[in-house]
């Protein structure tokens, strides 16, 4: 194996490790956001969350799917921010 091949393998492993770390961090944040919205105990927050955020009865696979899809993840984070903003402004 050449030095170039070894370098490529090391870089690829580092990329994969980094991606796994990012996905795990995103999953943790999704779970925290999901928990926060569900604990609001208000349908005005909960209903939009179920429609565009994390599905009811979400599995690890659901969280992983959202976390791994950049557009879905960003959309979910924006929805959460909007729900929190509305909650703070309107005092649900």
Helices and strands as residue ranges (DSSP letters): H 3-40, H 43-52, H 60-68, H 70-90
